[in-house]
Amino acid sequence: MRARRATSPSPEERQEKLARLRNLKMARSAHAYVRGNTLQFYDWLNDAAVRDLPQGPSVWICGDCHTGNLGPVADTRGRVEIQIRDLDQTVIGNPAHDLIRLALSLATAARGSDLPGLTTVHMLEALADGYESAFSRATKKSVASDRPASVQLILKTALRRSWKQLAKERIEDLRPTLPLGSRFWPLAPEEERELRDLFGQAEMMSLATSLRGRDDDGRVTMLDAAYWVKGCSSLGRLRYAVLLDVDGGTVTGDDLCFMDLKEAAKAAAPGYADAATPRDNAERIATGALNLSPALGGRMRAARLRGRSVVVRELLPQDLKLDVDRLAQEEARLVSRYLGTVVGRAHARQMDAAQRRGWSAELRRRRSKTIEAPLWLWSSVMELLACHEVAYLEHCRRYATAMQGGKGK
């Protein structure tokens, strides 16, 4: 085992430090608070005042469909698409929930970008239009021509990224070790032992060799591992980074096999009661990914570690998230429409023709007479903006109080 840096907590000290870090991240902006507070969204959704929402077909939904959970995702053959990239909350449920969550995220980003309220109106109209368009066209049809410039730029960036760039970004250099410090924390001996045992299993080795260009029978060796401080709402759950070597590719610098292991907790998102959702949370996430984001789902596996369900996936250089914390007014409407189409296609590919027609008709039927978006979507976002703004300011007050009392250091 490597020596622990002074800034790296022991396994016993993790939870307290992670809780403080999560509170800090959520205090940085209203949009960060919205992204990190899934529970408040679903508490609101369960309120009696919003039961007028349409009940869509029974499909896998993201469950936490904010803008940070969308972005370029590569499949095992190197093809890259903009898809949903985080499925922790995925369930078989009402597709309207994803649309509301994404609309709230975009509206919060617009407020953080100091855009006029009229722009927010147009953004929600464009979001609804883009979403509905996914049900009136063949679901396999490319939407490349609809990509706004900002999305096209991040996609081009993803396509140009190499293993060496991933190494510099994640592990700071090309040496096959994880630098202990603020991002990577030391493991307890039993954690390292369980990780070595896990990646000695045939299923995990096949995941490491599944990418194009790697030998299916290649020799897989664990080089290094650490506890990974990453995310926001998931801080506090098990999270590990593991470096593997496949036939010497990582050691020579020609390849990088960087595995992300994340604890699969119970979903806060409500699913349909009669849905055949896997009981194991890691299996739920992996199955949801296959249905919503095939590029990502094809390189994910469910496993057990430390007596808990975990999802294992390999990070690729092309995996990025969309950064829309600062929206330009001329791009806001285009970005909203495009992201609506991405989410709509993720839902539509799970429906048969009759379900697509019925859901599309229901969305059109509930259009408002004053704006080109369903009234339930507009009213939902307005209520959510108000309650999240109050909750965000209260969160900041509590965080500031804790800092002044010496508890937030």
Summary of the structure (lengths in Angstrom):
residues: 409
radius of gyration: 21.5
end to end distance: 28.4
largest distance: 65.5
contacts: 1340
relative contact order: 0.21
helix: 48%
strand: 14%
